[in-house]
Amino acid sequence: MKLAASGPGSTANNVRAFMDECLALLDGLATVRLVRADNGFFDGKFLDFLEEKELHFLVKARMTRWVKFAVLGVSGPRMSLMV
């Protein structure tokens, strides 16, 4: 099942409310196996939200110098670098 937000503004605007609504609608009907988002959602608060909900996620990020440093500094199975 694919759900998409539409409307004007930044991609990450009201994403928490949108995700809460989606999860509530799916509660008991389906299990969310993976949340996939584009680079507009590469935001610490959104990533924290996904981790709080214990959701698996893949969020695209621009490979800036700071992202490279962050990826290289992460250990464990939660982060992988796809080239």
N, C-alpha and C positions, 0 to 999 in steps of 0.2 A: 504494500500500500504506500503510495506516495502522497504526501501532503505538502502544499507549497503556500507560502505567504505571498500576498500581493498587495500593492498599494505604493504610494509615494514614500520617499524618505530613505534613510540609511537602512541597509540590509539588517542590521542588528537591532533596530528599533523594536521594542516590545517583544523581543524574541522569547524572553522568559515566560511572559503571559501566553504567547502563542504555543510554546512547548507544553506548558501546564494544561492548556485546553486540549491539545492533541492527546496527551497522555491520559487525561480524564475520559475523553471520548473512547479511547482504546482499552481502558481498564476492563479486564475480564473478557474482552473480545479478541485481543491479539497481544502478542509479546513483541516489544520493540527490540529487534536484534542489533540494529546499527543505526546511528544518526549520522548522516552525511551532510556536510555543509560547505559552501564555498568560502572564499577568503574574506568575505564581508562579515563572517561570523567568527573570525579569528580574534577573539576578545577574551581576556582573562575571566571576566565575570560569567560569560557564557560557558567557557570550559569548566569553571568551578561548578556551575549549575549541573552540567552533564555528569561530572564526577559525583556530586552530591546525590544525584538520582541513580548512580551506579549504572549508567548507560555506556555502552561501547560506542565510540565515535571516531569519525574521520573528518577532520576539518582542513581544507586546503589553506595553505599559507604561502605568501610570497617568500621566496628564499633570499631574504635579506641577510646581511652580515649578522644581525642580532639573532635571527632565527637559527642560522647555522651554529652560532655559539651555544644557544639554548639546547639544540638537538644534540650536539656533541657532548654536552654536560649532563644529559639524562642517562640514567642507567636503569636497567630492568626491561621487562617485556612490554610495557605500556606504550613505548614510543619507538617507532621505526622510521627510517628515512627512505623515502621512495624516490628514486632518481629516474 
